[in-house]
Amino acid sequence: MNLITNKATVVFFSQFFTLAVISRRTTSATFVDATNTNRSQLRHQTASDDDIRDSNYYRLEEALQKNYKPHVRPVRSHRTATNVSLYIQVVAVHEVNEAYQTLRHSSWLSMTWIDEFLTWDPDDYDGLDAIELPERMIWTPTVSIGNSAVGEVFLQDSHAMFAIVSWDGRVTWVPIGVKETLCSLDITYYPFDSQTCTMVLGMWTSSEAEVFLTVLSTQLDPAYYVENSEWRLTSVTEKSHPFMFHDRPYSKYHVSFHLERRRLFHTLTLVVPNVLLALLAGFVFLLPQECGEKMSFSMSLLLAFAVNLSVLVTAMPRSSLQVSLLMTYLTSLSVTTALSVVATVCLLKLYHKVGVMGPKVTAFTFWMRRLCGVSQPNDVTLDTDDAQNHCNDHKLRHECQTSSILSPNGTQENDILSSEWMSPDVNVAIVNNGKSQTNNHMLRDKLLSGEPERKAFLTWKDLAITLDYICFRVFVVVIVGMTSALVVALFVGK
């Protein structure tokens, strides 16, 4: 039984190997047939490449380039001028750099002229009436950008690989690329300014007798133009400015880009925050002196203003050719804020000053309070004891002046009077060297007789509070005045 099984196994493996060999031979034969087929197709295709010379494009290019010189102006008579027509299509305004005084923009400069050596009969080429040729193989005008800010001065340096040549010799060449030109910018009315940048196009080596350049149109098609987030291009104009060089006229055109700055962003980020900070600097004088936060509030405003100015330095145009009205305004606001800090320090020192005020200071305080509409302090009953007690309350008995009041018999009587004491209907109580004797007699009689007299006391605190009101009004008027002057200058001056 085992013998039979072994024989069956040997027969199975023999048949398997036989089938594998037959399959391999079949696969090899199929691969050889496919290889031979591919080689046959390649030989057939190589044979068909010989027909390229019969192509109309190939024959036309060979015919046009035969004896053609790209560096020779394509006219049969040297007295014939080549008229180059220029069409300008502005694509985008990339950047206006105030620091470097440059304008970067993309434009299509489509130039057309007649090449008398690139003509043919379309019937000879199965109706072929136009062909594309590399620019290096044909003559191109040497149009230059006279105020270029980079190395690419000639339009031949732009990215224009091919030119379209028609059967009648009309050549259309469209050099494209990003161009950077010099631009004189005036930032006086920043950020409400309008700028006019010019691109100077002209012939470099050929006079008008040889090549006459004409700018036919400048287009601003919304279908192709990409808006700039900072500048609005309102219009593009051109004007001819021919110039003389070695007694020969040369063609030159000024292509002007009329730009207007978009002011919303700059107004919200530059003008409004600084005006609000400056107004807050005035409101510091409305805080009560007793709150103890006047100085910290004032210093916080000054610090915020300094931080804001450091941010503005990066946003403002960095140019010293013109001084921006906005920068002048912001500098004035910073000075105003610094002055408010100084005034706050002085008023706090005055508020906490001890002692009595002189008659002139008292009179000044009284009239300033009336002028500002500040209510006067409540009346009090004052006699000689009141004056003495007033000095005792302030612990400054030595600062209470001893007024020399003449008695009726000509002798002097010393009465302790406070120089802080004031009456609007009588003259100053303090007399020197026997002046104002009539009023002194009246005052002496009232004090010595014990008759109560209602007088008003004004202290250094009252003077500080009065000056707070005055400083508040002055600062608000100054800030509103400067802001109004800036608005008028920006809109009316512009």
C-alpha positions as CSV (number, residue, x, y, z in Angstrom):
1,M,0.0,0.0,0.0
2,N,2.9,2.4,0.8
3,L,4.5,1.6,-2.5
4,I,1.4,2.6,-4.5
5,T,1.2,5.8,-2.6
6,N,4.8,6.7,-3.4
7,K,4.3,6.0,-7.1
8,A,1.3,8.3,-7.2
9,T,3.2,11.1,-5.5
10,V,6.1,10.8,-8.0
11,V,3.7,10.9,-11.0
12,F,2.0,14.0,-9.6
13,F,5.2,15.9,-9.1
14,S,6.4,14.9,-12.6
15,Q,3.3,16.3,-14.2
16,F,3.5,19.5,-12.1
17,F,7.1,20.3,-13.2
18,T,6.2,19.5,-16.8
19,L,3.4,22.0,-16.8
20,A,5.6,24.7,-15.2
21,V,8.2,24.3,-17.9
22,I,5.6,24.6,-20.7
23,S,4.1,27.7,-19.0
24,R,7.5,29.4,-18.7
25,R,8.3,28.7,-22.4
26,T,4.9,30.2,-23.4
27,T,5.5,33.4,-21.3
28,S,8.9,33.9,-22.7
29,A,7.6,33.6,-26.2
30,T,4.9,36.1,-25.5
31,F,7.3,38.6,-24.0
32,V,9.6,38.2,-27.1
33,D,6.7,38.9,-29.4
34,A,5.7,42.0,-27.4
35,T,9.2,43.3,-27.5
36,N,9.5,42.8,-31.2
37,T,6.1,44.6,-31.6
38,N,7.4,47.7,-29.6
39,R,10.6,47.8,-31.6
40,S,8.6,47.7,-34.7
41,Q,6.5,50.6,-33.5
42,L,9.5,52.6,-32.5
43,R,11.1,52.1,-35.9
44,H,7.9,53.2,-37.5
45,Q,7.7,56.3,-35.2
46,T,11.3,57.2,-35.9
47,A,10.6,56.9,-39.5
48,S,7.7,59.3,-39.1
49,D,9.9,62.0,-37.4
50,D,11.5,62.6,-40.7
51,D,8.2,64.2,-41.7
52,I,8.6,67.0,-39.2
53,R,10.4,69.1,-41.7
54,D,7.2,69.0,-43.8
55,S,5.3,70.7,-40.9
56,N,4.0,74.2,-41.6
57,Y,5.3,75.6,-38.3
58,Y,8.8,74.1,-38.9
59,R,9.0,75.3,-42.5
60,L,7.7,78.7,-41.6
61,E,10.2,79.1,-38.7
62,E,13.1,78.1,-41.0
63,A,12.0,80.5,-43.7
64,L,11.6,83.4,-41.2
65,Q,14.9,82.8,-39.5
66,K,16.9,82.5,-42.8
67,N,19.3,85.4,-42.9
68,Y,17.5,87.1,-40.0
69,K,19.5,89.3,-37.6
70,P,17.8,89.9,-34.2
71,H,20.0,92.8,-33.4
72,V,19.2,94.7,-36.7
73,R,16.2,97.0,-36.8
74,P,13.7,95.3,-39.1
75,V,13.2,98.0,-41.8
76,R,14.2,97.9,-45.5
77,S,15.1,101.6,-45.5
78,H,17.1,103.2,-42.6
79,R,15.0,106.3,-43.1
80,T,11.8,104.5,-42.1
81,A,11.0,104.8,-38.4
82,T,9.6,101.8,-36.4
83,N,6.5,102.8,-34.6
84,V,6.1,100.9,-31.3
85,S,2.6,101.1,-29.8
86,L,2.4,100.4,-26.1
87,Y,-0.7,99.3,-24.1
88,I,-0.5,99.1,-20.3
89,Q,-2.7,96.9,-18.2
90,V,-2.1,97.3,-14.4
91,V,-2.5,94.0,-12.6
92,A,-1.7,94.9,-8.9
93,V,-0.1,97.4,-6.6
94,H,2.0,95.3,-4.2
95,E,3.7,97.9,-1.9
96,V,4.3,101.6,-1.3
97,N,7.4,101.9,0.8
98,E,7.6,105.3,2.4
99,A,11.1,104.7,3.9
100,Y,12.7,103.8,0.6
101,Q,10.4,105.9,-1.5
102,T,9.5,103.1,-3.9
103,L,6.4,101.6,-5.6
104,R,6.1,97.9,-6.4
105,H,3.5,96.9,-9.0
106,S,2.7,94.3,-11.6
107,S,1.7,95.4,-15.1
108,W,1.3,94.0,-18.6
109,L,3.2,96.1,-21.2
110,S,1.8,95.0,-24.5
111,M,4.0,96.3,-27.4
112,T,3.2,96.1,-31.1
113,W,5.3,97.0,-34.1
114,I,5.8,96.0,-37.8
115,D,8.7,93.7,-38.6
116,E,9.3,94.0,-42.4
117,F,11.4,90.8,-42.4
118,L,8.8,88.6,-40.7
119,T,6.1,88.4,-43.4
120,W,4.7,85.5,-45.4
121,D,1.8,84.3,-47.5
122,P,-0.6,82.2,-45.4
123,D,-1.6,80.2,-48.5
124,D,1.9,78.8,-48.7
125,Y,1.6,77.3,-45.3
126,D,-1.9,75.9,-45.4
127,G,-3.5,79.1,-44.0
128,L,-1.1,79.5,-41.1
129,D,-1.3,83.2,-40.3
130,A,0.5,83.5,-36.9
131,I,3.4,81.9,-35.1
132,E,5.0,82.1,-31.7
133,L,8.7,82.8,-31.7
134,P,11.2,83.2,-28.8
135,E,12.0,86.8,-28.1
136,R,15.7,86.1,-28.4
137,M,15.2,85.1,-32.0
138,I,13.5,88.4,-33.1
139,W,14.2,92.1,-32.8
140,T,12.7,93.8,-29.8
141,P,12.7,97.6,-28.9
142,T,15.1,98.7,-26.1
143,V,12.4,100.2,-23.9
144,S,13.8,101.0,-20.5
145,I,12.3,102.0,-17.1
146,G,14.2,105.2,-16.4
147,N,13.4,105.3,-12.6
148,S,13.8,101.6,-11.8
149,A,14.8,100.9,-8.2
150,V,16.2,97.5,-9.0
151,G,18.5,95.9,-11.5
152,E,15.9,95.2,-14.2
153,V,16.0,98.4,-16.2
154,F,15.2,97.0,-19.7
155,L,11.9,95.2,-20.5
156,Q,14.0,92.5,-22.2
157,D,14.9,91.5,-18.7
158,S,11.3,90.7,-17.9
159,H,9.7,87.3,-18.1
160,A,8.4,87.3,-21.7
161,M,9.5,84.1,-23.4
162,F,7.6,84.3,-26.7
163,A,6.3,86.9,-29.1
164,I,3.4,86.5,-31.5
165,V,4.2,87.2,-35.1
166,S,1.4,87.7,-37.7
167,W,1.7,87.0,-41.4
168,D,1.8,90.7,-42.2
169,G,4.8,91.3,-40.0
170,R,2.9,92.6,-37.0
171,V,4.7,91.6,-33.8
172,T,3.0,91.5,-30.3
173,W,5.3,91.3,-27.4
174,V,4.0,91.3,-23.8
175,P,6.7,91.4,-21.1
176,I,5.3,90.9,-17.7
177,G,6.8,90.9,-14.2
178,V,7.0,92.8,-10.9
179,K,8.4,96.3,-11.4
180,E,9.8,98.5,-8.6
181,T,10.2,102.2,-9.4
182,L,11.2,105.2,-7.4
183,C,8.4,107.4,-6.1
184,S,8.6,110.7,-4.3
185,L,6.1,110.4,-1.4
186,D,4.7,113.3,0.7
187,I,3.5,112.0,4.1
188,T,2.4,115.4,5.4
189,Y,-1.3,114.4,5.5
190,Y,-0.7,110.8,6.6
191,P,-3.0,108.7,6.9
192,F,-5.3,110.8,4.8
193,D,-2.8,111.3,2.0
194,S,-3.0,110.7,-1.7
195,Q,0.2,109.8,-3.7
196,T,1.1,110.0,-7.3
197,C,3.9,107.6,-8.4
198,T,5.4,107.7,-11.9
199,M,7.0,105.0,-14.0
200,V,9.2,106.5,-16.7
201,L,9.3,104.6,-20.0
202,G,11.5,105.6,-22.9
203,M,13.8,104.4,-25.6
204,W,17.4,103.8,-24.5
205,T,19.4,103.9,-27.7
206,S,17.1,104.7,-30.5
207,S,16.0,108.2,-31.3
208,E,12.5,109.1,-32.5
209,A,13.9,109.1,-36.1
210,E,14.6,105.4,-35.6
211,V,12.0,104.1,-33.1
212,F,9.0,106.2,-32.1
213,L,7.3,105.0,-28.9
214,T,3.6,105.8,-28.4
215,V,1.6,104.9,-25.3
216,L,-1.9,104.4,-26.8
217,S,-3.8,103.5,-23.6
218,T,-3.4,102.6,-19.9
219,Q,-6.1,100.3,-18.7
220,L,-7.4,99.5,-15.2
221,D,-9.7,96.6,-15.8
222,P,-11.4,95.3,-12.7
223,A,-11.4,91.8,-14.2
224,Y,-7.6,91.6,-14.0
225,Y,-6.8,94.1,-11.2
226,V,-6.2,92.8,-7.7
227,E,-7.1,95.3,-4.9
228,N,-4.5,96.3,-2.4
229,S,-5.5,96.3,1.3
230,E,-3.8,99.6,2.1
231,W,-3.9,101.6,-1.1
232,R,-6.7,102.3,-3.6
233,L,-5.6,102.8,-7.2
234,T,-8.0,105.5,-8.5
235,S,-6.6,106.0,-12.0
236,V,-3.6,105.5,-14.3
237,T,-2.6,108.2,-16.8
238,E,0.2,108.7,-19.2
239,K,1.8,111.8,-20.7
240,S,4.5,112.2,-23.3
241,H,7.8,113.9,-22.2
242,P,10.3,113.7,-25.1
243,F,13.8,114.7,-24.2
244,M,16.9,115.8,-26.2
245,F,20.2,113.9,-26.0
246,H,23.1,115.0,-28.3
247,D,20.7,117.1,-30.3
248,R,18.5,114.1,-31.0
249,P,14.9,113.7,-29.7
250,Y,14.1,110.5,-27.8
251,S,10.7,109.2,-26.8
252,K,9.8,109.2,-23.2
253,Y,6.5,108.7,-21.3
254,H,5.5,109.2,-17.7
255,V,2.9,106.7,-16.6
256,S,1.3,108.0,-13.4
257,F,-0.3,105.8,-10.7
258,H,-2.8,107.9,-8.6
259,L,-3.1,106.2,-5.2
260,E,-5.2,107.0,-2.2
261,R,-4.5,105.5,1.2
262,R,-7.3,103.5,2.9
263,R,-7.6,105.4,6.1
264,L,-10.1,103.4,8.3
265,F,-7.4,101.1,9.8
266,H,-5.0,103.9,10.6
267,T,-7.8,106.0,12.1
268,L,-9.0,103.3,14.4
269,T,-5.6,102.2,15.5
270,L,-3.6,105.5,15.6
271,V,-5.9,108.5,16.0
272,V,-8.8,107.3,18.2
273,P,-6.8,105.6,21.0
274,N,-4.4,108.5,21.4
275,V,-7.2,111.0,21.5
276,L,-8.9,109.0,24.2
277,L,-5.7,108.7,26.2
278,A,-5.1,112.4,26.0
279,L,-8.6,113.2,27.2
280,L,-8.1,110.9,30.1
281,A,-5.0,112.9,31.0
282,G,-7.3,115.9,31.5
283,F,-9.8,114.0,33.6
284,V,-7.2,113.2,36.2
285,F,-7.8,116.7,37.6
286,L,-11.4,115.7,38.5
287,L,-10.3,113.1,40.9
288,P,-10.5,114.2,44.6
289,Q,-7.2,115.0,46.2
290,E,-8.1,112.8,49.1
291,C,-8.5,109.6,47.1
292,G,-4.8,109.1,46.8
293,E,-5.0,107.7,43.3
294,K,-4.3,110.8,41.3
295,M,-0.6,110.2,40.9
296,S,-0.9,106.5,40.1
297,F,-3.7,107.3,37.5
298,S,-1.6,110.0,35.9
299,M,1.5,107.8,35.7
300,S,-0.5,104.9,34.3
301,L,-1.7,107.2,31.5
302,L,1.8,108.3,30.8
303,L,3.1,104.8,30.6
304,A,0.2,103.7,28.4
305,F,0.9,106.6,26.1
306,A,4.6,105.7,25.9
307,V,3.8,102.0,25.1
308,N,1.4,103.2,22.4
309,L,3.9,105.5,20.9
310,S,6.5,102.7,20.7
311,V,3.9,100.7,18.7
312,L,3.2,103.6,16.5
313,V,6.8,104.0,15.5
314,T,6.6,100.7,13.6
315,A,3.3,101.7,11.9
316,M,4.1,105.3,11.0
317,P,6.1,106.1,7.9
318,R,9.7,106.5,8.7
319,S,10.7,109.6,6.7
320,S,12.4,112.8,7.6
321,L,11.8,114.5,4.3
322,Q,8.4,115.7,5.5
323,V,6.9,115.9,9.0
324,S,3.5,114.2,9.3
325,L,0.8,116.3,10.9
326,L,-0.3,113.2,12.8
327,M,3.1,112.6,14.2
328,T,3.3,116.3,15.3
329,Y,-0.2,115.8,16.9
330,L,0.9,112.7,18.7
331,T,4.0,114.3,20.0
332,S,2.0,117.3,21.2
333,L,-0.3,114.9,23.0
334,S,2.6,113.1,24.7
335,V,3.9,116.5,25.9
336,T,0.4,117.4,27.2
337,T,0.2,114.1,29.1
338,A,3.7,114.7,30.6
339,L,2.6,118.2,31.6
340,S,-0.5,116.8,33.3
341,V,1.8,114.6,35.4
342,V,3.8,117.6,36.4
343,A,0.7,119.6,37.2
344,T,-0.6,116.7,39.3
345,V,2.6,116.6,41.4
346,C,2.5,120.3,42.0
347,L,-1.2,120.3,43.0
348,L,-0.7,117.4,45.4
349,K,2.1,119.3,47.0
350,L,0.0,122.4,47.2
351,Y,-2.9,120.5,48.7
352,H,-0.9,119.1,51.5
353,K,0.9,122.4,52.3
354,V,0.4,123.7,55.8
355,G,0.4,127.3,56.9
356,V,-1.6,130.4,56.1
357,M,-2.0,132.1,52.7
358,G,-1.0,135.7,52.1
359,P,-3.7,138.3,51.2
360,K,-2.8,138.3,47.5
361,V,-3.0,134.6,47.2
362,T,-6.3,134.6,49.1
363,A,-7.7,137.2,46.7
364,F,-6.5,135.3,43.7
365,T,-8.1,132.1,45.1
366,F,-11.4,133.9,45.8
367,W,-11.7,135.4,42.3
368,M,-10.6,132.2,40.6
369,R,-13.3,130.3,42.4
370,R,-15.9,132.8,41.4
371,L,-14.6,132.8,37.8
372,C,-14.8,129.0,37.6
373,G,-18.2,128.9,39.3
374,V,-16.9,127.0,42.3
375,S,-19.0,127.5,45.5
376,Q,-17.3,129.5,48.2
377,P,-16.7,127.9,51.6
378,N,-19.4,128.4,54.2
379,D,-19.3,131.6,56.2
380,V,-18.1,131.3,59.8
381,T,-18.3,133.7,62.8
382,L,-15.0,135.3,63.3
383,D,-13.7,137.5,66.2
384,T,-10.3,137.9,67.7
385,D,-10.6,134.6,69.5
386,D,-11.5,132.9,66.3
387,A,-8.4,134.2,64.6
388,Q,-6.3,133.0,67.5
389,N,-8.0,129.6,67.5
390,H,-7.6,129.4,63.8
391,C,-3.8,129.8,64.2
392,N,-3.8,127.2,67.1
393,D,-5.7,124.7,64.9
394,H,-3.0,124.9,62.3
395,K,-0.3,124.8,65.0
396,L,1.3,127.7,63.3
397,R,1.0,130.6,65.8
398,H,4.4,131.9,64.7
399,E,3.1,132.1,61.1
400,C,0.1,134.3,62.0
401,Q,1.1,137.7,61.1
402,T,1.0,140.5,63.7
403,S,-0.7,143.4,62.0
404,S,0.2,146.9,63.0
405,I,-3.1,148.8,63.5
406,L,-2.9,152.4,64.4
407,S,-5.1,153.4,67.3
408,P,-7.0,156.7,67.3
409,N,-4.3,158.5,69.3
410,G,-1.6,157.4,66.9
411,T,-0.2,154.5,68.9
412,Q,0.1,151.0,67.4
413,E,-1.9,148.1,68.7
414,N,-0.9,144.6,67.7
415,D,-3.8,142.3,66.9
416,I,-3.2,138.7,65.9
417,L,-4.9,138.3,62.5
418,S,-4.8,135.5,60.2
419,S,-3.7,136.3,56.7
420,E,-6.0,133.5,55.6
421,W,-9.0,135.6,56.6
422,M,-10.6,137.6,53.9
423,S,-13.7,139.7,53.4
424,P,-14.9,140.7,49.9
425,D,-16.5,144.0,51.1
426,V,-13.5,145.3,53.1
427,N,-9.9,145.7,52.2
428,V,-7.1,143.4,53.2
429,A,-6.8,143.2,57.0
430,I,-3.0,143.2,56.9
431,V,-1.5,146.6,56.6
432,N,2.1,147.5,56.4
433,N,3.8,150.8,57.4
434,G,0.4,152.4,58.5
435,K,-1.3,152.1,55.0
436,S,-5.1,152.0,54.6
437,Q,-5.7,153.5,58.0
438,T,-9.4,154.0,57.5
439,N,-10.1,150.3,56.9
440,N,-7.7,149.4,59.7
441,H,-9.7,151.5,62.1
442,M,-13.0,149.9,61.0
443,L,-11.5,146.4,61.3
444,R,-9.9,147.2,64.7
445,D,-13.1,148.6,66.1
446,K,-15.1,145.5,65.0
447,L,-12.5,143.1,66.5
448,L,-12.0,145.0,69.8
449,S,-15.7,145.6,70.3
450,G,-16.3,141.9,70.1
451,E,-18.9,142.4,67.4
452,P,-19.2,139.1,65.5
453,E,-18.2,139.4,61.9
454,R,-18.9,136.6,59.4
455,K,-15.9,136.0,57.3
456,A,-14.8,133.2,54.9
457,F,-11.6,131.2,55.4
458,L,-9.7,129.9,52.3
459,T,-7.0,127.4,52.8
460,W,-4.3,125.9,50.5
461,K,-6.6,123.0,49.9
462,D,-9.2,125.4,48.5
463,L,-6.5,126.8,46.2
464,A,-5.4,123.3,45.0
465,I,-9.0,122.3,44.3
466,T,-9.6,125.6,42.4
467,L,-6.5,124.9,40.3
468,D,-7.7,121.4,39.6
469,Y,-10.8,122.8,38.0
470,I,-8.8,125.3,36.0
471,C,-6.3,122.6,34.8
472,F,-9.1,120.3,33.8
473,R,-10.8,123.0,31.6
474,V,-7.5,124.1,30.2
475,F,-6.4,120.6,29.3
476,V,-9.7,119.7,27.7
477,V,-9.8,122.9,25.7
478,V,-6.2,122.3,24.5
479,I,-6.8,118.7,23.5
480,V,-10.0,119.5,21.7
481,G,-8.4,122.4,20.0
482,M,-5.4,120.4,18.8
483,T,-7.7,117.6,17.6
484,S,-9.9,120.0,15.7
485,A,-6.9,121.7,14.2
486,L,-5.6,118.3,13.0
487,V,-8.9,117.4,11.4
488,V,-9.1,120.7,9.6
489,A,-5.5,120.5,8.5
490,L,-5.9,116.9,7.2
491,F,-9.2,117.5,5.3
492,V,-9.0,121.1,4.3
493,G,-5.3,121.2,3.6
494,K,-5.5,118.0,1.6
